[in-house]
Amino acid sequence: MVWRKISGSARMFVAVSAMLVFAGCAKRETLFIISTNDIHGAIDRMPALATLVDAYRSQDTAAVLLVDAGDRWTGNPYVDKAAESGRPVIELMNTLGYDVATFGNHEFDNGTELLDKRDQEADFDLVLANIRTGDTPLSQPPAYVVKQAGNRKVCFVGLITNFIDGHPDGDAADFAGLEFPSPFSTAASLEFLRDSCDLFVALSHLGDDADTILADSLPSLDLIVGGHTHTVIPNGRRHGNTLITQTGNKLRNVGVTKVVFKGRRVEAIDNHLVALDGMAPDSAFLVAVRAYYDAPELNRQIGTLATTMTRVGAANLFTDVLRASMKTELALYHIGGVRTDTLEPGPIRFASLYEMEPFESRAYRVNMTLPQIRDLIIRKYNDTQNPKEAHAPDIFPSGMNYAIITDENDTAVDVRFDLQDPNPRRRYSVAISDYMYKIYKFDKPEVVGQSELLTDLLMKRLGTPDPYRPDNTMRIRVEER
């Protein structure tokens, strides 16, 4: 009865005041998103990750989600060369209780049939919006998933790079029958999800350089958990309304994003990285991981390393072995195919070969002129299609050294070859990695021969009584003209 005697304007004032009081008293809730990317089989760090995850889950005051942005294998022979390739990392992720993950380009390294088998074994959700699996053995993954975290709904969208001839980085044969629409237009088409969740997250295997474009394509994203470029972003980076994160690779760091909700809105969101080095390992996980590493064939010694071998030294070894085995004048191999940063002196084990080179690479024998090689080097240095590999020495040589000449904008304009008698008309015999031949953009000469697997050639070279002494000398220079 009293309410009816109040004027319309007064009723509005009372209603608005009540809403403001309610909003002011709205309960704050906290969510932690623990994120990994580019694990590349680093299961040796998962016992420490388990300790970190357990510490957050043991808190009663916050919800916790554990997520991954792709490239779970390729890089550790104890995962890649296990009796069931890739399964160790999936089993450990299941035990850790991952909630959701997306795909990286290296998920496809062993074909769609094996990938589908590993996916079926995952107890966590796998999402990828910009893929069409067609008639391949790979089941079509959902574009997104909505996860309940406490009282909050969190929407996760998965996206992958398609920047190499319309497919992710890798051999085109690995992606046969698959289609990868633009991640950016696909993301833009998912704007409708914003209204159905309290937090909007992209699990992106696009790379740090492309995540800013993603944020522009879907500006309603609250968070991008990134991967692919192995970039270390210590405290996240804001682009518009979106926080962009990435942890590096091989579980050296783990991302922790803290989200504070107040009422129906995100009041605060921030990210930091936690280094796993020095963190006490979970004892049960340690036992499980040691069981995977107890593989007699992988631990078999094949040789001895006399001194420390750097990544440059490994690249020099690869090219020297290819040039000698194929009896060519020159050899060229890409630094991205070398996956060991450092190999310490002492026994070289069978597993070490696959730690250095996990891709089962070969080399092709071709005949090239110096102008053709110059064009190959310049195009790669100035690469705009795959910018994460541009503006740095990439193509490592054997049989010569060379200098990349750049202008004031760090654009390669010429190459100077350190050869005794450089002849621009002469065709040199060259051993070139099959990946470079298939993926890099250059005038491709006819293939006139093919090597054995590089890992087999490395085994022959290193499996000698005398310790191997690596050449860690850089054979490439970058000089501004």
C-alpha positions as CSV (number, residue, x, y, z in Angstrom):
1,M,0.0,0.0,0.0
2,V,2.8,2.4,0.8
3,W,4.5,1.6,-2.5
4,R,1.5,2.8,-4.4
5,K,1.6,6.2,-2.8
6,I,5.1,6.9,-4.0
7,S,5.4,8.9,-7.3
8,G,6.8,7.3,-10.5
9,S,10.0,9.3,-10.3
10,A,10.4,8.4,-6.6
11,R,9.9,4.7,-7.4
12,M,12.6,4.9,-10.1
13,F,15.0,6.5,-7.6
14,V,14.3,3.8,-5.0
15,A,14.8,1.0,-7.6
16,V,18.0,2.5,-8.9
17,S,19.3,3.0,-5.4
18,A,18.6,-0.6,-4.5
19,M,20.4,-1.8,-7.6
20,L,23.4,0.3,-6.7
21,V,23.4,-1.0,-3.2
22,F,23.3,-4.5,-4.5
23,A,26.1,-3.9,-7.0
24,G,28.2,-2.3,-4.3
25,C,27.7,-5.4,-2.1
26,A,28.2,-7.9,-5.0
27,K,30.5,-10.7,-4.0
28,R,34.0,-10.9,-5.5
29,E,35.1,-14.2,-7.0
30,T,38.5,-15.3,-8.1
31,L,39.5,-17.7,-10.9
32,F,43.0,-18.9,-11.7
33,I,43.9,-20.1,-15.2
34,I,47.1,-22.1,-15.2
35,S,48.4,-22.3,-18.8
36,T,51.0,-24.2,-20.8
37,N,52.1,-24.0,-24.4
38,D,54.6,-25.8,-26.6
39,I,55.3,-28.5,-24.1
40,H,57.2,-30.5,-26.8
41,G,57.3,-33.6,-24.7
42,A,59.0,-32.1,-21.7
43,I,57.4,-34.6,-19.3
44,D,60.5,-34.3,-17.1
45,R,59.1,-31.0,-15.8
46,M,55.6,-32.3,-15.2
47,P,56.3,-33.4,-11.6
48,A,57.1,-29.7,-10.8
49,L,54.0,-28.6,-12.7
50,A,52.0,-31.0,-10.6
51,T,53.3,-29.4,-7.4
52,L,52.3,-25.9,-8.7
53,V,48.8,-27.0,-9.8
54,D,48.1,-28.8,-6.5
55,A,49.1,-25.6,-4.6
56,Y,46.5,-23.6,-6.4
57,R,43.8,-26.3,-6.3
58,S,44.3,-26.7,-2.6
59,Q,43.0,-23.2,-2.0
60,D,39.3,-23.1,-1.1
61,T,38.8,-19.4,-2.1
62,A,39.3,-19.7,-5.9
63,A,38.4,-21.8,-8.9
64,V,41.2,-23.2,-11.0
65,L,41.3,-24.3,-14.7
66,L,44.3,-25.9,-16.4
67,V,44.7,-25.3,-20.1
68,D,47.2,-25.9,-23.0
69,A,47.8,-24.0,-26.3
70,G,49.2,-26.8,-28.4
71,D,52.4,-28.6,-29.5
72,R,52.3,-31.3,-26.8
73,W,54.9,-33.6,-28.5
74,T,57.8,-33.6,-30.9
75,G,61.0,-32.8,-29.1
76,N,61.5,-35.6,-26.6
77,P,62.3,-39.1,-27.8
78,Y,60.9,-40.6,-24.5
79,V,57.5,-39.3,-25.8
80,D,57.9,-39.4,-29.5
81,K,59.7,-42.8,-29.7
82,A,57.7,-44.4,-26.9
83,A,56.0,-47.7,-27.7
84,E,52.9,-45.6,-28.4
85,S,54.1,-42.3,-29.8
86,G,52.8,-39.3,-27.9
87,R,50.9,-41.3,-25.3
88,P,53.1,-40.5,-22.3
89,V,52.3,-36.8,-22.4
90,I,48.6,-37.5,-22.8
91,E,48.5,-39.8,-19.9
92,L,50.3,-37.3,-17.7
93,M,48.0,-34.5,-18.7
94,N,45.1,-36.7,-17.9
95,T,46.5,-37.4,-14.4
96,L,47.2,-33.7,-13.9
97,G,43.5,-33.0,-14.7
98,Y,43.8,-30.6,-17.7
99,D,40.5,-29.0,-18.5
100,V,40.9,-27.9,-22.1
101,A,43.5,-27.7,-24.9
102,T,43.8,-26.7,-28.5
103,F,46.0,-28.1,-31.3
104,G,49.4,-27.0,-32.4
105,N,51.1,-27.7,-35.8
106,H,53.2,-30.5,-34.3
107,E,50.1,-32.4,-33.2
108,F,49.9,-33.4,-36.9
109,D,53.5,-34.7,-37.3
110,N,52.6,-38.4,-37.1
111,G,49.4,-38.3,-39.2
112,T,45.7,-37.8,-38.6
113,E,45.1,-41.5,-37.6
114,L,47.5,-41.4,-34.7
115,L,46.4,-37.9,-33.7
116,D,42.8,-39.1,-33.5
117,K,43.8,-42.1,-31.4
118,R,45.6,-39.8,-28.9
119,D,42.7,-37.4,-28.9
120,Q,40.3,-40.2,-28.0
121,E,42.5,-41.0,-25.0
122,A,42.4,-37.4,-23.7
123,D,40.2,-36.9,-20.7
124,F,40.2,-33.1,-21.4
125,D,38.3,-31.1,-24.0
126,L,40.1,-30.4,-27.3
127,V,38.8,-27.4,-29.3
128,L,39.8,-26.0,-32.7
129,A,37.6,-23.6,-34.6
130,N,39.4,-23.2,-37.9
131,I,39.8,-26.8,-39.1
132,R,37.7,-28.9,-41.4
133,T,38.7,-32.6,-41.1
134,G,36.7,-33.8,-44.1
135,D,37.1,-37.5,-44.8
136,T,40.4,-37.9,-42.9
137,P,40.6,-40.2,-39.8
138,L,40.7,-37.2,-37.5
139,S,37.3,-36.5,-35.8
140,Q,36.0,-33.0,-36.2
141,P,36.8,-31.1,-33.0
142,P,34.3,-28.6,-31.6
143,A,35.1,-25.0,-32.2
144,Y,34.7,-24.0,-28.5
145,V,33.7,-25.3,-25.1
146,V,32.1,-23.6,-22.1
147,K,33.6,-24.7,-18.8
148,Q,32.0,-24.0,-15.4
149,A,34.5,-22.6,-12.9
150,G,32.8,-22.0,-9.6
151,N,29.8,-19.8,-10.4
152,R,31.4,-18.6,-13.6
153,K,31.1,-19.7,-17.2
154,V,34.3,-19.5,-19.2
155,C,34.3,-19.9,-23.0
156,F,37.4,-21.3,-24.7
157,V,37.9,-21.1,-28.4
158,G,40.8,-22.9,-30.2
159,L,42.7,-21.4,-33.2
160,I,45.7,-22.5,-35.2
161,T,48.0,-20.9,-37.8
162,N,47.3,-21.5,-41.5
163,F,50.1,-19.2,-42.7
164,I,52.1,-21.8,-44.7
165,D,50.3,-22.3,-48.0
166,G,47.0,-22.4,-46.2
167,H,48.0,-25.0,-43.5
168,P,50.0,-24.9,-40.3
169,D,53.8,-25.1,-40.3
170,G,55.1,-28.5,-41.5
171,D,55.1,-30.8,-44.4
172,A,52.0,-30.4,-46.6
173,A,51.6,-34.2,-46.6
174,D,50.9,-34.1,-42.8
175,F,47.8,-32.0,-43.5
176,A,46.4,-33.8,-46.6
177,G,42.6,-33.8,-46.7
178,L,42.4,-31.1,-44.0
179,E,41.3,-27.5,-44.5
180,F,42.3,-24.6,-42.3
181,P,40.1,-21.4,-42.8
182,S,41.5,-18.1,-41.7
183,P,41.8,-18.0,-37.9
184,F,41.0,-14.3,-37.9
185,S,37.7,-14.4,-39.9
186,T,36.8,-17.6,-38.0
187,A,37.4,-15.7,-34.7
188,A,35.3,-12.8,-35.8
189,S,32.4,-15.2,-36.6
190,L,32.4,-16.3,-32.9
191,E,31.5,-12.9,-31.4
192,F,28.1,-14.4,-30.4
193,L,29.8,-16.4,-27.7
194,R,30.5,-13.2,-25.7
195,D,27.0,-13.1,-24.3
196,S,27.0,-16.6,-23.1
197,C,30.0,-16.5,-20.8
198,D,31.6,-14.5,-18.0
199,L,35.1,-14.8,-19.4
200,F,36.0,-15.2,-23.1
201,V,39.3,-16.9,-23.8
202,A,41.2,-17.9,-27.0
203,L,43.7,-20.8,-26.9
204,S,45.8,-19.6,-29.8
205,H,48.5,-21.5,-31.6
206,L,49.1,-18.5,-34.0
207,G,52.2,-17.0,-32.5
208,D,52.8,-13.8,-30.6
209,D,53.1,-11.7,-33.7
210,A,49.6,-12.8,-34.9
211,D,47.8,-12.7,-31.5
212,T,47.6,-8.9,-31.8
213,I,45.7,-9.4,-35.1
214,L,43.5,-12.0,-33.3
215,A,42.7,-9.4,-30.6
216,D,41.7,-6.9,-33.3
217,S,39.6,-9.5,-35.0
218,L,37.7,-10.5,-31.8
219,P,38.1,-7.5,-29.5
220,S,35.6,-8.9,-26.9
221,L,38.2,-11.5,-25.9
222,D,39.3,-11.1,-22.3
223,L,42.4,-13.3,-22.6
224,I,44.6,-15.0,-25.3
225,V,46.6,-17.9,-24.1
226,G,49.2,-18.1,-26.8
227,G,51.7,-20.5,-28.3
228,H,53.8,-21.4,-31.4
229,T,56.5,-18.7,-31.3
230,H,57.9,-19.8,-27.9
231,T,57.8,-16.3,-26.8
232,V,58.3,-15.4,-23.1
233,I,55.8,-12.7,-22.0
234,P,56.6,-12.2,-18.3
235,N,53.5,-10.4,-17.2
236,G,51.2,-10.6,-20.2
237,R,50.7,-7.8,-22.7
238,R,47.6,-5.8,-23.2
239,H,46.2,-5.1,-26.7
240,G,43.0,-3.1,-26.5
241,N,40.7,-4.9,-24.0
242,T,42.6,-8.2,-24.4
243,L,45.4,-9.6,-22.2
244,I,47.9,-11.7,-24.3
245,T,50.1,-14.3,-22.7
246,Q,52.7,-16.9,-23.6
247,T,55.2,-18.9,-21.5
248,G,58.0,-19.9,-23.9
249,N,58.4,-23.6,-24.4
250,K,59.2,-27.0,-22.8
251,L,57.6,-26.1,-19.5
252,R,60.4,-23.8,-18.5
253,N,57.6,-21.5,-17.3
254,V,53.9,-21.8,-16.5
255,G,51.4,-19.0,-17.0
256,V,49.2,-18.1,-14.1
257,T,46.3,-15.7,-14.9
258,K,44.3,-14.3,-12.0
259,V,40.8,-13.1,-12.9
260,V,38.7,-11.3,-10.3
261,F,34.9,-11.0,-10.9
262,K,32.6,-8.6,-9.2
263,G,29.0,-9.1,-9.8
264,R,28.7,-10.1,-13.5
265,R,31.8,-8.3,-14.7
266,V,35.5,-8.9,-14.8
267,E,37.0,-6.4,-12.3
268,A,40.6,-7.3,-12.8
269,I,42.8,-9.7,-14.8
270,D,46.5,-10.1,-14.7
271,N,49.1,-12.7,-15.6
272,H,52.6,-13.7,-14.5
273,L,54.9,-16.6,-15.2
274,V,56.2,-19.1,-12.7
275,A,59.5,-20.8,-13.4
276,L,59.5,-24.5,-12.7
277,D,63.2,-24.8,-12.2
278,G,63.9,-25.4,-8.5
279,M,60.3,-26.3,-7.7
280,A,60.0,-29.5,-5.6
281,P,58.6,-32.3,-7.8
282,D,55.5,-34.2,-6.9
283,S,56.8,-37.6,-5.8
284,A,54.0,-39.7,-7.5
285,F,54.6,-37.9,-10.8
286,L,58.3,-38.3,-10.5
287,V,57.9,-42.1,-10.3
288,A,55.6,-42.1,-13.4
289,V,58.0,-40.0,-15.4
290,R,61.0,-42.1,-14.5
291,A,59.1,-45.1,-15.8
292,Y,58.8,-43.5,-19.2
293,Y,62.6,-42.7,-19.2
294,D,63.5,-46.3,-18.3
295,A,63.8,-47.4,-21.9
296,P,66.9,-49.4,-22.6
297,E,67.0,-48.9,-26.4
298,L,66.7,-45.1,-26.0
299,N,69.4,-45.0,-23.3
300,R,71.9,-47.0,-25.4
301,Q,75.2,-45.2,-25.8
302,I,76.3,-44.6,-29.4
303,G,79.3,-42.3,-29.0
304,T,81.0,-39.7,-26.8
305,L,81.0,-35.9,-26.9
306,A,84.4,-34.3,-26.1
307,T,83.2,-30.8,-25.3
308,T,79.9,-28.9,-25.1
309,M,77.9,-28.7,-28.3
310,T,75.7,-25.6,-28.8
311,R,72.7,-25.3,-31.1
312,V,75.0,-23.7,-33.7
313,G,77.4,-26.6,-33.3
314,A,74.6,-29.1,-33.9
315,A,73.5,-27.2,-37.1
316,N,77.2,-27.4,-38.3
317,L,77.2,-31.1,-37.5
318,F,74.0,-31.6,-39.5
319,T,75.3,-29.8,-42.6
320,D,78.7,-31.4,-42.5
321,V,77.2,-34.9,-42.2
322,L,74.9,-34.2,-45.1
323,R,77.6,-32.8,-47.3
324,A,79.9,-35.7,-46.6
325,S,77.3,-38.4,-47.0
326,M,75.9,-37.0,-50.2
327,K,79.4,-36.1,-51.6
328,T,78.2,-32.5,-52.5
329,E,80.2,-29.3,-52.5
330,L,77.8,-27.5,-50.2
331,A,75.0,-28.3,-47.7
332,L,72.2,-26.2,-46.3
333,Y,70.0,-26.9,-43.3
334,H,67.5,-24.7,-41.4
335,I,68.1,-23.8,-37.7
336,G,64.5,-24.6,-36.9
337,G,65.2,-28.3,-37.4
338,V,67.7,-28.3,-34.6
339,R,65.9,-28.8,-31.3
340,T,68.8,-29.1,-28.8
341,D,70.1,-25.9,-27.3
342,T,73.0,-27.5,-25.6
343,L,74.5,-31.0,-25.4
344,E,76.9,-31.5,-22.6
345,P,80.2,-33.5,-22.8
346,G,80.0,-37.2,-22.1
347,P,78.0,-40.2,-23.5
348,I,75.9,-39.6,-26.5
349,R,72.8,-41.8,-26.2
350,F,70.4,-43.0,-28.9
351,A,67.8,-40.6,-27.5
352,S,70.2,-37.7,-28.0
353,L,69.9,-38.0,-31.8
354,Y,66.1,-37.5,-31.6
355,E,66.4,-34.7,-29.1
356,M,68.6,-32.9,-31.6
357,E,66.5,-33.9,-34.7
358,P,63.0,-35.2,-34.0
359,F,61.6,-34.8,-37.5
360,E,63.0,-37.7,-39.4
361,S,64.5,-35.3,-41.9
362,R,66.4,-36.2,-45.1
363,A,68.3,-34.1,-47.6
364,Y,67.8,-33.7,-51.3
365,R,70.7,-33.4,-53.8
366,V,70.2,-30.5,-56.2
367,N,72.4,-28.3,-58.4
368,M,72.2,-24.6,-57.7
369,T,74.0,-21.4,-58.8
370,L,75.2,-18.9,-56.3
371,P,72.5,-16.4,-57.4
372,Q,69.9,-19.1,-56.7
373,I,71.3,-19.7,-53.2
374,R,71.5,-15.9,-52.7
375,D,67.8,-15.6,-53.6
376,L,66.9,-18.5,-51.1
377,I,68.8,-16.8,-48.3
378,I,67.4,-13.3,-48.9
379,R,63.8,-14.5,-49.2
380,K,64.0,-16.4,-45.9
381,Y,65.7,-13.5,-44.1
382,N,62.9,-11.1,-45.3
383,D,60.1,-13.7,-44.8
384,T,56.8,-12.0,-44.3
385,Q,54.7,-15.2,-44.5
386,N,56.4,-16.7,-41.4
387,P,57.8,-13.6,-39.7
388,K,58.8,-15.4,-36.5
389,E,61.7,-16.9,-38.4
390,A,62.6,-13.7,-40.3
391,H,65.5,-11.3,-39.7
392,A,67.8,-13.8,-38.2
393,P,70.4,-16.3,-39.5
394,D,68.3,-19.4,-40.5
395,I,70.0,-21.3,-43.3
396,F,73.2,-22.9,-42.0
397,P,75.9,-23.9,-44.5
398,S,78.6,-26.4,-44.9
399,G,81.4,-25.9,-47.4
400,M,81.4,-22.2,-47.1
401,N,80.6,-19.2,-44.9
402,Y,78.5,-16.3,-45.9
403,A,77.5,-12.8,-44.9
404,I,73.9,-11.4,-45.2
405,I,74.1,-7.7,-46.2
406,T,71.2,-5.6,-44.9
407,D,70.0,-2.0,-45.2
408,E,69.2,0.4,-42.4
409,N,65.7,-1.3,-42.0
410,D,67.3,-4.8,-41.5
411,T,66.1,-5.9,-44.9
412,A,68.5,-8.3,-46.6
413,V,69.7,-6.9,-49.9
414,D,72.6,-9.1,-50.8
415,V,74.7,-12.1,-49.8
416,R,78.5,-12.3,-49.9
417,F,79.8,-15.9,-50.1
418,D,83.2,-16.8,-48.6
419,L,84.4,-19.2,-51.4
420,Q,87.8,-19.5,-52.9
421,D,86.6,-18.9,-56.4
422,P,82.9,-17.8,-56.3
423,N,81.5,-18.3,-59.8
424,P,77.9,-17.0,-60.4
425,R,77.5,-19.1,-63.5
426,R,78.6,-22.4,-62.1
427,R,76.1,-24.9,-60.7
428,Y,77.2,-26.3,-57.4
429,S,76.1,-29.6,-56.0
430,V,74.1,-28.9,-52.9
431,A,72.5,-31.1,-50.1
432,I,69.5,-29.2,-48.9
433,S,67.0,-30.4,-46.2
434,D,63.8,-31.8,-47.5
435,Y,61.8,-29.4,-45.3
436,M,63.5,-26.4,-46.8
437,Y,63.0,-27.7,-50.3
438,K,59.3,-28.3,-49.7
439,I,58.4,-25.2,-47.6
440,Y,60.8,-22.4,-48.4
441,K,60.0,-20.1,-51.3
442,F,62.7,-20.1,-54.0
443,D,63.3,-21.2,-57.6
444,K,63.5,-24.9,-56.9
445,P,65.9,-26.9,-59.0
446,E,65.3,-30.6,-59.9
447,V,66.0,-33.1,-57.2
448,V,68.6,-35.6,-58.4
449,G,69.2,-37.6,-55.2
450,Q,68.0,-38.2,-51.7
451,S,69.9,-39.0,-48.5
452,E,69.2,-41.5,-45.7
453,L,67.4,-40.3,-42.6
454,L,69.6,-37.6,-40.9
455,T,69.4,-39.5,-37.6
456,D,70.9,-42.6,-39.3
457,L,73.7,-40.5,-40.7
458,L,74.3,-38.9,-37.3
459,M,74.5,-42.3,-35.7
460,K,77.2,-43.4,-38.2
461,R,79.2,-40.2,-37.7
462,L,79.0,-40.1,-33.9
463,G,79.3,-43.9,-33.4
464,T,83.1,-44.0,-33.5
465,P,85.7,-44.8,-30.8
466,D,87.0,-41.3,-30.8
467,P,85.0,-38.6,-28.9
468,Y,83.4,-36.1,-31.3
469,R,84.7,-32.5,-31.0
470,P,81.9,-30.1,-32.1
471,D,82.5,-27.0,-34.2
472,N,80.5,-24.3,-32.5
473,T,81.7,-21.5,-34.8
474,M,79.1,-19.4,-36.4
475,R,79.3,-19.6,-40.2
476,I,76.9,-16.8,-41.0
477,R,77.4,-13.0,-40.4
478,V,74.8,-10.2,-40.7
479,E,76.4,-6.9,-41.9
480,E,74.7,-3.6,-42.6
481,R,75.9,-2.2,-45.9
